[in-house]
Amino acid sequence: MATEQHAELIKTLHDCAAACNHCFDACLQEDDVKMMAQCIRLDRECADICAYLEHAITRNSPFVAELAKACAAICEACAEECSKHEHDHCQKCADACAKCADACRNVA
């Protein structure tokens, strides 16, 4: 079953989506929300693709490799943006996204 084969990736995707959702919410609380706009945007994109790929894996989608390739690219972009900000939530998100991008590239 694909779910068992990709158990570690599923956990990584879940953790990344959670980190992105936390970062998204925390960025909205920052004093200069406008400065955080790109971070917020990429947090949403990344959380959504990670959740979608997690669901696709659990339903044994034939498009897992293609979705993983897209997920890796989005996670990488989010990691790059979050790493520009000194906030703890952004740094943790950047780490989770970088790890997820690597895991997705291994599947793609």
C-alpha positions in Angstrom: 0.0 0.0 0.0 1.3 3.5 -0.9 0.5 4.9 2.5 2.9 2.5 4.2 5.5 3.1 1.6 5.3 6.8 2.1 4.7 6.9 5.8 7.7 9.1 6.5 6.8 11.5 3.7 3.2 11.8 5.0 4.5 12.8 8.4 6.9 15.3 6.9 4.1 16.8 4.8 1.8 17.0 7.8 4.5 18.7 9.9 5.3 21.1 7.1 1.6 22.1 6.7 1.3 22.6 10.4 4.5 24.8 10.5 3.2 26.8 7.5 -0.2 27.3 9.2 1.4 28.4 12.4 3.7 30.8 10.5 0.8 32.2 8.5 -1.2 32.9 11.7 1.8 34.4 13.5 2.7 36.6 10.5 -0.8 38.1 10.7 0.0 39.2 14.2 3.2 41.0 13.3 3.4 44.8 13.5 4.2 45.2 9.8 1.8 42.7 8.2 2.4 44.3 4.8 6.1 43.3 5.0 5.1 39.7 5.7 2.7 39.5 2.7 4.9 37.2 0.5 5.6 35.0 3.5 1.9 34.7 4.3 1.1 34.0 0.6 3.7 31.2 0.4 2.7 29.8 3.8 -0.8 29.3 2.4 0.4 27.8 -0.9 2.8 25.5 0.9 0.3 24.3 3.5 -2.3 23.6 0.8 0.0 21.6 -1.5 1.4 19.6 1.4 -2.2 18.7 2.6 -3.2 17.9 -1.0 -0.2 15.6 -1.6 -0.8 13.9 1.8 -4.4 13.2 0.7 -3.2 12.1 -2.8 -0.8 9.6 -1.3 -3.4 8.1 1.1 -5.8 7.5 -1.8 -3.0 6.0 -4.0 -3.2 8.7 -6.7 -1.4 7.9 -9.9 -0.1 11.5 -9.8 2.0 11.4 -6.6 5.3 11.9 -8.4 4.0 14.9 -10.3 2.4 16.4 -7.2 5.6 15.8 -5.2 7.6 17.7 -7.8 5.3 20.7 -7.5 5.2 20.4 -3.8 9.0 20.4 -3.6 9.2 23.6 -5.7 6.6 25.4 -3.5 8.2 24.2 -0.3 11.5 25.4 -1.5 10.1 28.9 -2.3 8.4 29.1 1.1 11.6 28.0 2.8 13.6 30.7 0.9 11.1 33.4 1.8 10.7 32.4 5.5 14.4 32.3 6.0 14.6 36.0 5.2 12.7 36.8 8.3 14.2 36.6 11.8 11.0 35.7 13.6 11.2 32.3 15.3 8.0 31.1 13.6 9.5 31.9 10.2 12.8 30.2 10.9 11.0 27.0 12.1 8.8 27.1 9.0 11.8 27.5 6.8 13.4 24.4 8.3 10.2 22.4 8.0 9.8 23.5 4.4 13.4 22.7 3.4 13.0 19.2 4.9 9.8 18.7 3.1 11.2 19.9 -0.2 14.0 17.3 0.1 11.5 14.5 1.0 9.3 15.4 -2.0 12.3 15.5 -4.4 13.1 11.9 -3.3 9.6 10.8 -4.4 9.4 12.9 -7.6 
